């Protein structure tokens, strides 16, 4: 379902669209974003992915269908190094509000990760990796987004990740905002 709304504020005889008035107030970057991104220099992310169907029943998640488990994906973030020019596009830096992004940063896929199907252990081929941090001013949380091009479909039974762009998104907090949210 797609929901869209247009709010027009009338000032005298002039209409102001939300993109030029309201959005300019909320689309300011967190002033510490560059510092936060650079602090991730050489950070290692060990990732396990569990992919498949999840339905909600009585307010609780219920796992249904087949699962695809990708183990031992290991990424090294380069917080001070820009991504290569052929990096996978990122939703912040390459999207409608690039000012909210740290810009595309380099990452190294130390270990591609693997999964098991009927043919045995298979490797996941992630290419053109890059990452960014997105954080609005005065927002309690931000996001770290890793983007890749997946060279081929990764599939185990009915659980699959299609070939193409692939994102991993992680929420971020400062120690202070985490305390406030608890």
C-alpha positions in Angstrom: 0.0 0.0 0.0 1.4 3.4 -1.0 0.4 6.4 1.1 1.2 9.9 0.0 0.2 13.2 1.2 0.7 16.8 0.2 0.6 19.5 2.8 0.4 23.1 1.6 0.9 25.9 4.0 -0.6 29.2 2.8 1.3 32.3 3.8 -0.6 35.3 2.3 -1.1 34.3 -1.3 2.0 32.1 -1.5 1.9 28.3 -1.2 4.9 26.6 0.2 5.5 22.9 -0.6 6.8 20.7 2.2 10.0 19.9 0.4 11.1 23.5 0.5 9.8 24.6 3.9 9.3 21.7 6.3 11.9 19.3 4.9 14.6 21.9 5.1 14.1 22.0 8.8 14.4 18.2 9.3 17.0 17.3 6.6 20.0 18.7 8.4 22.9 16.3 9.1 24.1 15.4 12.5 27.2 17.7 13.1 29.2 14.7 14.5 28.5 12.4 11.5 32.0 12.7 10.0 33.6 12.0 13.4 31.3 9.0 13.9 32.1 7.6 10.4 35.9 8.1 10.8 35.8 6.3 14.2 34.8 3.2 12.3 38.3 2.8 10.7 39.2 -0.8 10.7 36.0 -1.9 12.5 35.2 -5.5 11.9 31.7 -6.8 11.4 31.0 -10.5 11.7 27.6 -11.2 10.3 25.2 -14.1 10.3 22.2 -13.8 8.1 19.0 -15.8 8.6 16.7 -15.4 5.6 13.2 -16.8 5.2 9.5 -16.2 5.9 8.3 -14.8 9.2 4.7 -14.3 10.0 3.1 -12.6 13.1 0.7 -14.7 15.1 -0.8 -13.3 18.3 1.8 -10.6 18.3 4.7 -13.1 18.2 7.0 -13.9 15.2 6.4 -17.4 13.7 9.0 -18.8 11.4 7.5 -20.5 8.4 9.0 -22.0 5.3 12.6 -22.7 4.4 15.6 -20.9 5.8 18.8 -19.7 4.2 21.6 -19.2 6.7 24.7 -17.3 5.6 27.5 -17.7 8.1 30.9 -16.1 8.6 30.5 -13.0 6.5 33.3 -10.7 7.7 33.5 -7.1 6.7 36.2 -4.5 7.6 35.0 -0.9 7.5 37.4 1.8 6.3 36.1 5.0 7.9 38.7 7.4 6.4 38.8 6.0 2.9 36.3 6.8 0.2 34.7 3.9 -1.7 35.9 3.1 -5.2 34.1 4.9 -8.1 32.4 1.7 -9.1 30.9 1.0 -5.7 27.3 -0.3 -5.3 24.9 2.7 -5.0 23.9 3.7 -1.5 20.4 5.0 -0.6 21.8 8.0 1.3 24.8 9.3 -0.7 23.1 8.5 -4.0 19.5 9.2 -2.9 17.4 12.4 -2.6 19.1 13.6 0.6 22.8 13.1 0.2 23.6 15.8 2.8 22.5 13.3 5.5 25.1 10.8 4.5 28.8 10.4 5.5 29.4 9.7 1.8 30.4 6.3 0.4 33.2 4.7 2.4 35.4 1.8 1.5 34.9 -1.6 3.0 36.9 -4.9 2.6 35.1 -8.2 2.4 37.5 -10.2 4.5 35.3 -13.4 4.2 32.5 -13.8 1.7 30.3 -15.9 3.9 28.9 -19.3 3.0 25.7 -21.4 3.2 24.9 -25.1 2.6 22.5 -26.4 0.0 22.0 -29.8 -1.6 25.3 -29.4 -3.5 27.3 -28.7 -0.3 28.9 -25.5 1.0 28.5 -22.5 -1.3 30.2 -19.1 -1.2 28.3 -15.8 -1.4 29.9 -13.5 -4.0 29.5 -9.9 -2.8 31.1 -7.3 -5.2 31.6 -3.5 -5.2 31.0 -3.1 -1.5 30.7 0.3 0.2 29.2 1.7 3.3 27.7 4.9 4.7 26.4 6.3 7.9 23.1 8.3 7.8 22.2 10.5 10.8 19.9 13.5 10.9 20.5 16.4 13.3 18.8 15.9 16.6 17.8 12.3 15.8 18.4 9.8 18.6 19.5 7.1 16.2 21.2 6.8 12.8 21.9 3.9 10.4 25.0 2.2 9.0 24.2 0.8 5.6 26.4 -1.6 3.6 25.7 -2.0 -0.1 26.9 -4.7 -2.5 26.2 -6.1 -5.9 25.3 -9.7 -5.6 26.8 -11.5 -8.6 24.3 -14.3 -8.7 21.2 -15.4 -6.9 21.8 -17.1 -3.5 19.2 -19.8 -3.0 18.5 -22.7 -0.7 15.1 -24.4 -1.3 12.5 -21.6 -1.3 14.6 -19.0 0.6 16.5 -16.8 -1.8 18.3 -13.5 -2.2 18.0 -12.3 -5.9 20.9 -11.3 -8.0 21.5 -7.5 -7.9 21.9 -4.8 -5.3 22.0 -6.0 -1.7 21.9 -3.9 1.5 22.6 -4.6 5.1 21.3 -2.0 7.5 22.2 -1.6 11.2 20.8 0.9 13.7 23.2 3.2 15.5 23.0 5.1 18.8 25.3 7.2 20.9 25.7 6.0 24.5 23.6 9.0 25.7 20.7 8.4 23.3 20.7 4.7 24.1 20.4 5.6 27.8 17.5 7.9 27.0 15.7 5.3 24.9 16.0 2.6 27.7 
